[in-house]
Amino acid sequence: MTETIRVLGNRDVPELDALLATDPVRNLFVASRIRNVGLDPAVLGCAIYGRFDEGKLISACHAGANLVPINIGPGDLDTFARIIGSRRATASIMGDATQVMGLHASLVEHWGRAWGQVREIRAHQPLLVIDEDPVVPGDPRVHTITEQNYGPYLDAAVAMYTEEVGISPMGIGSTYRHYVRNLIHTGRAMGAVHGNRVWFKSDVGAACGSHCQIQGVWLHPQLRGRGLSEAAMSQAVRIARRMHPIVSLYVNDFNAPARALYTALGFRQVGEFATILY
């Protein structure tokens, strides 16, 4: 039996696509990136390592700012931990909970402090899916955001990120501004605007074919507890489904209001993610 692990390139796109398609909801982040820019590390901005057994791609790992395991079983953990190495350039490990926690444990075992000093571990994040319009009527004030509302949308995006992650994204300056502007230019930013303020926002953070993942859901703190979230989020899902009929998202298990919201809309759980933040 021959086993090989190496950096994937554009010639490997068909085989990686096939591996990702075995679980399109869990693998959507990587599938979306590959669909947009391919597998050339110079264009992708990072390496994706693949493990081959008898010439067939068995598992992989996206090794960029986000470290994302793909179909990594218990027997793969040490192999990937060794090739990822002791120098941590990643800001998070994210994806399927079992794979994320296993890979993190193996990295700590091999390399110690570099991977062991974490800012936060979110070990249980239900992965949810909806493939029909929500049962709750949508709020028509939620619409696709245009460049006209870039400033207020950026403000809302910064507030959401800071509240969710615990640090401001503006430390990376123009990079985050470019990210938000790209969401708007590609029609993936959704929100509701009153005056010069975006009071609700969400965006399609990843998409490939019939699948997409909604991220960055946020309601202005002053408006919480007024029953606005259900209709606003319902409309966001409806907008997203116009291009990608299967919508997913993941939520922290301790966020009871959000979990209740998604249940009310008709989302169902299909798995569990985990995120380790550095």
Contacts in CASP RR format, 6 or more apart in sequence:
PFRMAT RR
TARGET T0000
AUTHOR 0000-0000-0000
METHOD contacts of the structure
MODEL  1
MTETIRVLGNRDVPELDALLATDPVRNLFVASRIRNVGLDPAVLGCAIYG
RFDEGKLISACHAGANLVPINIGPGDLDTFARIIGSRRATASIMGDATQV
MGLHASLVEHWGRAWGQVREIRAHQPLLVIDEDPVVPGDPRVHTITEQNY
GPYLDAAVAMYTEEVGISPMGIGSTYRHYVRNLIHTGRAMGAVHGNRVWF
KSDVGAACGSHCQIQGVWLHPQLRGRGLSEAAMSQAVRIARRMHPIVSLY
VNDFNAPARALYTALGFRQVGEFATILY
1 53 0 8 1.000
1 54 0 8 1.000
2 53 0 8 1.000
2 54 0 8 1.000
2 55 0 8 1.000
3 51 0 8 1.000
3 52 0 8 1.000
3 53 0 8 1.000
4 51 0 8 1.000
4 52 0 8 1.000
4 55 0 8 1.000
5 49 0 8 1.000
5 50 0 8 1.000
5 51 0 8 1.000
5 52 0 8 1.000
5 79 0 8 1.000
5 80 0 8 1.000
5 83 0 8 1.000
6 49 0 8 1.000
6 50 0 8 1.000
6 52 0 8 1.000
7 41 0 8 1.000
7 47 0 8 1.000
7 48 0 8 1.000
7 49 0 8 1.000
7 50 0 8 1.000
8 16 0 8 1.000
8 39 0 8 1.000
8 47 0 8 1.000
8 48 0 8 1.000
8 49 0 8 1.000
8 50 0 8 1.000
8 60 0 8 1.000
9 39 0 8 1.000
9 40 0 8 1.000
9 41 0 8 1.000
9 48 0 8 1.000
10 38 0 8 1.000
10 39 0 8 1.000
10 40 0 8 1.000
12 39 0 8 1.000
12 50 0 8 1.000
12 57 0 8 1.000
13 34 0 8 1.000
13 38 0 8 1.000
13 39 0 8 1.000
15 56 0 8 1.000
15 57 0 8 1.000
16 34 0 8 1.000
16 39 0 8 1.000
16 48 0 8 1.000
16 50 0 8 1.000
16 57 0 8 1.000
16 60 0 8 1.000
17 31 0 8 1.000
17 34 0 8 1.000
18 57 0 8 1.000
19 27 0 8 1.000
19 57 0 8 1.000
19 58 0 8 1.000
19 59 0 8 1.000
19 60 0 8 1.000
19 70 0 8 1.000
19 71 0 8 1.000
20 27 0 8 1.000
20 30 0 8 1.000
20 31 0 8 1.000
20 34 0 8 1.000
20 70 0 8 1.000
21 27 0 8 1.000
21 31 0 8 1.000
22 71 0 8 1.000
23 71 0 8 1.000
24 31 0 8 1.000
24 208 0 8 1.000
24 211 0 8 1.000
24 246 0 8 1.000
25 127 0 8 1.000
25 129 0 8 1.000
25 211 0 8 1.000
25 246 0 8 1.000
25 248 0 8 1.000
25 270 0 8 1.000
26 95 0 8 1.000
26 96 0 8 1.000
26 127 0 8 1.000
26 271 0 8 1.000
26 273 0 8 1.000
27 70 0 8 1.000
28 206 0 8 1.000
28 207 0 8 1.000
28 208 0 8 1.000
28 211 0 8 1.000
28 212 0 8 1.000
28 213 0 8 1.000
28 248 0 8 1.000
29 62 0 8 1.000
29 66 0 8 1.000
29 68 0 8 1.000
29 94 0 8 1.000
29 95 0 8 1.000
29 206 0 8 1.000
29 213 0 8 1.000
30 48 0 8 1.000
30 60 0 8 1.000
30 62 0 8 1.000
30 68 0 8 1.000
30 70 0 8 1.000
31 206 0 8 1.000
31 208 0 8 1.000
31 211 0 8 1.000
32 205 0 8 1.000
32 206 0 8 1.000
32 207 0 8 1.000
32 208 0 8 1.000
32 213 0 8 1.000
33 44 0 8 1.000
33 62 0 8 1.000
33 206 0 8 1.000
34 44 0 8 1.000
35 208 0 8 1.000
35 209 0 8 1.000
37 43 0 8 1.000
37 44 0 8 1.000
38 44 0 8 1.000
39 48 0 8 1.000
41 47 0 8 1.000
41 48 0 8 1.000
45 64 0 8 1.000
46 62 0 8 1.000
46 63 0 8 1.000
46 64 0 8 1.000
46 65 0 8 1.000
47 63 0 8 1.000
47 64 0 8 1.000
48 60 0 8 1.000
48 61 0 8 1.000
48 62 0 8 1.000
48 63 0 8 1.000
49 60 0 8 1.000
49 61 0 8 1.000
49 63 0 8 1.000
49 80 0 8 1.000
49 83 0 8 1.000
49 84 0 8 1.000
50 57 0 8 1.000
50 58 0 8 1.000
50 59 0 8 1.000
50 60 0 8 1.000
50 61 0 8 1.000
51 57 0 8 1.000
51 58 0 8 1.000
51 59 0 8 1.000
51 60 0 8 1.000
51 76 0 8 1.000
51 79 0 8 1.000
51 80 0 8 1.000
52 58 0 8 1.000
58 71 0 8 1.000
58 76 0 8 1.000
59 69 0 8 1.000
59 70 0 8 1.000
59 71 0 8 1.000
59 72 0 8 1.000
59 73 0 8 1.000
59 76 0 8 1.000
59 80 0 8 1.000
60 69 0 8 1.000
60 70 0 8 1.000
60 71 0 8 1.000
60 72 0 8 1.000
61 67 0 8 1.000
61 68 0 8 1.000
61 69 0 8 1.000
61 70 0 8 1.000
61 72 0 8 1.000
61 80 0 8 1.000
61 84 0 8 1.000
61 103 0 8 1.000
62 68 0 8 1.000
62 70 0 8 1.000
63 84 0 8 1.000
63 90 0 8 1.000
64 89 0 8 1.000
64 90 0 8 1.000
65 89 0 8 1.000
65 90 0 8 1.000
65 91 0 8 1.000
65 92 0 8 1.000
66 90 0 8 1.000
66 91 0 8 1.000
66 92 0 8 1.000
66 93 0 8 1.000
66 94 0 8 1.000
67 84 0 8 1.000
67 90 0 8 1.000
67 92 0 8 1.000
67 93 0 8 1.000
67 94 0 8 1.000
67 103 0 8 1.000
68 93 0 8 1.000
68 94 0 8 1.000
68 95 0 8 1.000
69 80 0 8 1.000
69 93 0 8 1.000
69 95 0 8 1.000
69 96 0 8 1.000
69 99 0 8 1.000
69 100 0 8 1.000
69 103 0 8 1.000
70 99 0 8 1.000
71 99 0 8 1.000
72 80 0 8 1.000
72 99 0 8 1.000
72 103 0 8 1.000
73 99 0 8 1.000
74 102 0 8 1.000
77 102 0 8 1.000
77 103 0 8 1.000
77 105 0 8 1.000
77 106 0 8 1.000
78 106 0 8 1.000
78 110 0 8 1.000
80 103 0 8 1.000
80 106 0 8 1.000
81 103 0 8 1.000
81 106 0 8 1.000
81 107 0 8 1.000
81 109 0 8 1.000
81 110 0 8 1.000
81 111 0 8 1.000
82 110 0 8 1.000
84 107 0 8 1.000
85 107 0 8 1.000
85 110 0 8 1.000
85 111 0 8 1.000
86 110 0 8 1.000
86 111 0 8 1.000
86 112 0 8 1.000
86 114 0 8 1.000
86 115 0 8 1.000
87 114 0 8 1.000
88 114 0 8 1.000
88 115 0 8 1.000
88 278 0 8 1.000
90 278 0 8 1.000
91 277 0 8 1.000
91 278 0 8 1.000
92 275 0 8 1.000
92 276 0 8 1.000
92 277 0 8 1.000
92 278 0 8 1.000
93 100 0 8 1.000
93 103 0 8 1.000
93 104 0 8 1.000
93 274 0 8 1.000
93 275 0 8 1.000
93 276 0 8 1.000
94 100 0 8 1.000
94 273 0 8 1.000
94 274 0 8 1.000
94 275 0 8 1.000
94 276 0 8 1.000
95 273 0 8 1.000
95 274 0 8 1.000
95 275 0 8 1.000
96 271 0 8 1.000
96 272 0 8 1.000
96 273 0 8 1.000
96 274 0 8 1.000
97 123 0 8 1.000
97 124 0 8 1.000
97 125 0 8 1.000
97 271 0 8 1.000
97 272 0 8 1.000
97 273 0 8 1.000
97 274 0 8 1.000
98 272 0 8 1.000
100 273 0 8 1.000
100 274 0 8 1.000
100 275 0 8 1.000
100 276 0 8 1.000
101 123 0 8 1.000
101 274 0 8 1.000
104 115 0 8 1.000
104 116 0 8 1.000
104 276 0 8 1.000
107 115 0 8 1.000
107 116 0 8 1.000
108 115 0 8 1.000
108 116 0 8 1.000
117 278 0 8 1.000
118 276 0 8 1.000
118 277 0 8 1.000
118 278 0 8 1.000
119 277 0 8 1.000
119 278 0 8 1.000
120 276 0 8 1.000
120 277 0 8 1.000
121 274 0 8 1.000
121 275 0 8 1.000
121 276 0 8 1.000
121 277 0 8 1.000
122 252 0 8 1.000
122 274 0 8 1.000
122 275 0 8 1.000
122 276 0 8 1.000
122 277 0 8 1.000
123 274 0 8 1.000
124 252 0 8 1.000
124 253 0 8 1.000
124 272 0 8 1.000
124 274 0 8 1.000
125 250 0 8 1.000
125 251 0 8 1.000
125 252 0 8 1.000
125 253 0 8 1.000
125 272 0 8 1.000
125 273 0 8 1.000
125 274 0 8 1.000
125 275 0 8 1.000
126 250 0 8 1.000
126 251 0 8 1.000
126 253 0 8 1.000
126 259 0 8 1.000
126 269 0 8 1.000
126 271 0 8 1.000
126 272 0 8 1.000
126 273 0 8 1.000
127 248 0 8 1.000
127 249 0 8 1.000
127 250 0 8 1.000
127 269 0 8 1.000
127 270 0 8 1.000
127 271 0 8 1.000
127 272 0 8 1.000
127 273 0 8 1.000
128 248 0 8 1.000
128 249 0 8 1.000
128 250 0 8 1.000
128 251 0 8 1.000
128 262 0 8 1.000
128 267 0 8 1.000
128 268 0 8 1.000
128 269 0 8 1.000
128 270 0 8 1.000
129 246 0 8 1.000
129 247 0 8 1.000
129 248 0 8 1.000
129 267 0 8 1.000
129 268 0 8 1.000
129 270 0 8 1.000
130 237 0 8 1.000
130 246 0 8 1.000
130 247 0 8 1.000
130 248 0 8 1.000
130 265 0 8 1.000
130 266 0 8 1.000
130 267 0 8 1.000
130 268 0 8 1.000
131 245 0 8 1.000
131 246 0 8 1.000
131 247 0 8 1.000
133 234 0 8 1.000
133 237 0 8 1.000
133 238 0 8 1.000
133 241 0 8 1.000
134 233 0 8 1.000
134 234 0 8 1.000
134 237 0 8 1.000
134 238 0 8 1.000
134 265 0 8 1.000
134 266 0 8 1.000
135 264 0 8 1.000
135 265 0 8 1.000
135 266 0 8 1.000
136 230 0 8 1.000
136 231 0 8 1.000
136 234 0 8 1.000
136 264 0 8 1.000
136 265 0 8 1.000
137 231 0 8 1.000
137 234 0 8 1.000
138 231 0 8 1.000
138 232 0 8 1.000
138 234 0 8 1.000
138 235 0 8 1.000
138 238 0 8 1.000
139 192 0 8 1.000
139 228 0 8 1.000
139 231 0 8 1.000
139 232 0 8 1.000
139 234 0 8 1.000
139 235 0 8 1.000
140 235 0 8 1.000
141 192 0 8 1.000
141 193 0 8 1.000
141 232 0 8 1.000
141 235 0 8 1.000
142 190 0 8 1.000
142 191 0 8 1.000
142 192 0 8 1.000
142 200 0 8 1.000
142 232 0 8 1.000
142 235 0 8 1.000
142 236 0 8 1.000
142 239 0 8 1.000
143 190 0 8 1.000
143 191 0 8 1.000
143 192 0 8 1.000
143 239 0 8 1.000
144 187 0 8 1.000
144 189 0 8 1.000
144 190 0 8 1.000
144 191 0 8 1.000
144 239 0 8 1.000
145 153 0 8 1.000
145 183 0 8 1.000
145 184 0 8 1.000
145 187 0 8 1.000
145 189 0 8 1.000
145 190 0 8 1.000
145 191 0 8 1.000
145 193 0 8 1.000
145 198 0 8 1.000
145 201 0 8 1.000
146 184 0 8 1.000
147 181 0 8 1.000
147 184 0 8 1.000
147 185 0 8 1.000
149 184 0 8 1.000
149 193 0 8 1.000
149 198 0 8 1.000
150 180 0 8 1.000
150 181 0 8 1.000
150 184 0 8 1.000
152 193 0 8 1.000
152 196 0 8 1.000
152 197 0 8 1.000
152 198 0 8 1.000
153 180 0 8 1.000
153 184 0 8 1.000
153 189 0 8 1.000
153 191 0 8 1.000
153 198 0 8 1.000
153 201 0 8 1.000
154 177 0 8 1.000
154 180 0 8 1.000
155 197 0 8 1.000
155 198 0 8 1.000
156 197 0 8 1.000
156 198 0 8 1.000
156 199 0 8 1.000
156 201 0 8 1.000
156 218 0 8 1.000
156 220 0 8 1.000
157 169 0 8 1.000
157 176 0 8 1.000
157 180 0 8 1.000
157 201 0 8 1.000
157 203 0 8 1.000
157 216 0 8 1.000
157 218 0 8 1.000
158 168 0 8 1.000
158 169 0 8 1.000
158 170 0 8 1.000
158 176 0 8 1.000
159 218 0 8 1.000
159 220 0 8 1.000
160 201 0 8 1.000
160 216 0 8 1.000
160 217 0 8 1.000
160 218 0 8 1.000
161 168 0 8 1.000
161 169 0 8 1.000
161 176 0 8 1.000
161 216 0 8 1.000
162 168 0 8 1.000
162 169 0 8 1.000
163 218 0 8 1.000
164 216 0 8 1.000
165 277 0 8 1.000
169 176 0 8 1.000
170 176 0 8 1.000
180 189 0 8 1.000
183 189 0 8 1.000
183 203 0 8 1.000
183 204 0 8 1.000
183 205 0 8 1.000
187 204 0 8 1.000
188 203 0 8 1.000
188 204 0 8 1.000
188 205 0 8 1.000
188 207 0 8 1.000
189 201 0 8 1.000
189 203 0 8 1.000
190 201 0 8 1.000
190 202 0 8 1.000
190 203 0 8 1.000
190 204 0 8 1.000
190 235 0 8 1.000
190 236 0 8 1.000
190 239 0 8 1.000
190 240 0 8 1.000
191 198 0 8 1.000
191 200 0 8 1.000
191 201 0 8 1.000
191 202 0 8 1.000
191 232 0 8 1.000
191 236 0 8 1.000
192 198 0 8 1.000
192 199 0 8 1.000
192 200 0 8 1.000
192 201 0 8 1.000
192 232 0 8 1.000
193 199 0 8 1.000
197 220 0 8 1.000
199 219 0 8 1.000
199 220 0 8 1.000
199 223 0 8 1.000
200 218 0 8 1.000
200 219 0 8 1.000
200 220 0 8 1.000
200 223 0 8 1.000
200 228 0 8 1.000
200 229 0 8 1.000
200 232 0 8 1.000
201 216 0 8 1.000
201 217 0 8 1.000
201 218 0 8 1.000
202 214 0 8 1.000
202 215 0 8 1.000
202 216 0 8 1.000
202 217 0 8 1.000
202 218 0 8 1.000
202 233 0 8 1.000
202 236 0 8 1.000
203 214 0 8 1.000
203 215 0 8 1.000
203 216 0 8 1.000
204 212 0 8 1.000
204 213 0 8 1.000
204 214 0 8 1.000
204 215 0 8 1.000
204 240 0 8 1.000
204 243 0 8 1.000
204 244 0 8 1.000
205 212 0 8 1.000
205 213 0 8 1.000
205 214 0 8 1.000
205 215 0 8 1.000
205 216 0 8 1.000
206 212 0 8 1.000
206 213 0 8 1.000
206 215 0 8 1.000
207 213 0 8 1.000
207 243 0 8 1.000
207 244 0 8 1.000
209 244 0 8 1.000
210 244 0 8 1.000
210 245 0 8 1.000
210 246 0 8 1.000
211 244 0 8 1.000
211 246 0 8 1.000
211 247 0 8 1.000
211 248 0 8 1.000
212 240 0 8 1.000
212 243 0 8 1.000
212 244 0 8 1.000
212 246 0 8 1.000
212 247 0 8 1.000
212 248 0 8 1.000
213 247 0 8 1.000
213 248 0 8 1.000
213 249 0 8 1.000
213 250 0 8 1.000
214 236 0 8 1.000
214 237 0 8 1.000
214 240 0 8 1.000
214 247 0 8 1.000
214 248 0 8 1.000
214 249 0 8 1.000
215 249 0 8 1.000
217 233 0 8 1.000
217 236 0 8 1.000
217 249 0 8 1.000
217 258 0 8 1.000
219 228 0 8 1.000
219 229 0 8 1.000
219 232 0 8 1.000
229 257 0 8 1.000
229 261 0 8 1.000
230 261 0 8 1.000
230 264 0 8 1.000
230 265 0 8 1.000
233 261 0 8 1.000
233 262 0 8 1.000
233 265 0 8 1.000
234 265 0 8 1.000
237 247 0 8 1.000
237 265 0 8 1.000
240 247 0 8 1.000
241 247 0 8 1.000
248 270 0 8 1.000
249 262 0 8 1.000
249 267 0 8 1.000
250 273 0 8 1.000
251 258 0 8 1.000
251 259 0 8 1.000
251 262 0 8 1.000
252 258 0 8 1.000
253 259 0 8 1.000
END
